[in-house]
Amino acid sequence: MPAPPVAAPPAATSKPSCGGKPKIVAIGIAPLGIISIGIVPMGVISIGVVPMGVLSIGAVAMGVINASVVGMGVVIAGVNVMGVWWAGLEGMGPYRLGGGQGHGHQHGASQENLYAYPDRQTAEQKARELGCEGVHAMGSLWMPCQEHPESAPAAVTR
């Protein structure tokens, strides 16, 4: 019985992709190279739709340094980003470049707590302003009014 045919190895000129040997410059679908350009490029410098690399430029980038619409990595600049250091319209990470610390998501200019206070006197004053009597404890904080209203949240920010 003759031996089954063995598939020939891919030609040395074929483009590398995920799982292949990287080239210096790779272009295509899932190219793997030092400089990669295409759809889902992977390499040191990646430019494309979903680039992954040390320096990634594209639509949805993942890597160390990213410039993209949606990016994830260490240093990120884009529209909606997540990283250690980030700059963008919306983002998450401990350090915002060119802005304050932490998340950019806010519900207004003031984060003043309107209903729970660290001392009883402030809660009594707020109760008078709201038109109710007395105060009540909520954990270590004080809230205006003798009873906790069902419809009002414990702490509201504006």
N, C-alpha and C positions, 0 to 999 in steps of 0.2 A: 504494500500500500504506500503510495507516494506521500511525502510530508506535505502538510498544508503550506500554502504560500505565506511568506513573511512580509509584512508591510515594510516598505523602504522608509528609512528615517527621513524626517523633513529636511528639505534643502537648506544649506547653510545660509542662503540669502533670504530666508523667510523672516518676516518681521517678528521681533520678540513681543510677547504679550505676557499677561499674568502667568507666572510659572516658567517663563523662558529666561534666557540669558539676556541681561540688559545691554542695550547699545548706547553709544554716546548720544545720538539724537534719534528718538523714536516718534513716529507719527502714525496715528490710526485709532482703532477701537481697542481700548485697554492696552496702550503701548507702555512698555517698560524700558526706561532709559535714564541717562543722566539728565537730559532735557527731553521731556515728554509732552507732546501736543496731541490732543484728540479727545475722544469720549472716554472718560474714566482713565486719564493718564496717571501713571505712578512713576515717581523718580525724585531726583533732587530738586529740579525746577519743573513744575507741572502746570501746564496751561490747558484748560479745557472745560468741559461741562461739569464733571465731578472729579476735580484734580485732587490727588493725594500725594504729598511729598513734603520736603523741607520747606520749599517756597511754593505755595499753591495760589494760582490766579484763575478764577473761573466762577461758575454759577454756584455750586455747592462744594466748598473747599474743605479738606481735612488735612491738617499738617501742622508744622511748627509755626510758620509765618504765612498768614492767609490774607488775600484781598479778594473778597467775594460778596455775593448777595447773602448767602447763608454760609457761615464758616464756623469750624470747630477746631481748636488748637491752642497754642500757647499765646501768640501775638496775632490778633485778628483785627481787620478793618473791613466793615461791610454794613449791610442793612440790618440783618438779624443774626447776631453772632454769640458764640459761647467760647470763653477762653480764660486764660490767666490774666492777660492784659488785653483790653479790647477797646475799640472805638467804633461807634455806629449809632444808628437810630434806635434800635432795640438791642439789648444785649444782657448777658449774664456772665459774671466773673468777679473775682475779688478786686481787680484794679481797672478802673475806666480811664483810658488815655484821654487827656484833655478835658476831664470832668471829675466829678466827685467819686468817692469810693462806692463800690457795690453796684446793685442793680439800677438800671435806668427807669424801671417801671415804677411810676408814682401816680397817685390818685389826686394830685393837686400840689400846690406850692407848700401848704402847711400840713404837717403831720401831727398837729395838736390833737390830743385826746379830749373829746368833748364830754364824755360821760363817766369816766373813772379817774379818780384823783388820788395822789399819794397821801393827802391829809384830809381830815374831817372838815376843817374850816372851809376849804375850797369847795368841797362837795355841798356844804350847807349854803354857801353863796350861790352856787349854780342851781340849787333847788329853788331858792327864792326867785332867780331869773326865769326858771321854767314854770313857776307857779305851783309848785308842789311843796309838801311839808316833809321835814326830816331827811335823814340819810340812812343808808344801809351799807354794811361791809360786803365787799366782793373780793375774797382772798385777802391780800395785803393792801388793797385799794378801797377807797370810799366812793360810793355812788349817790347822786342826788335822789330824793324821794324815799319814803319809808319802805316801799316795796319795789322789787325789781319788775318793771313793766314787761309783759309778755311779748309785745311787738317790737320793743327797742333792743338792739344788740347791746352786749356788755361794754363794748368799746367801739366807737365809731370814729373814723378819721375823715377829715374833709380836705 
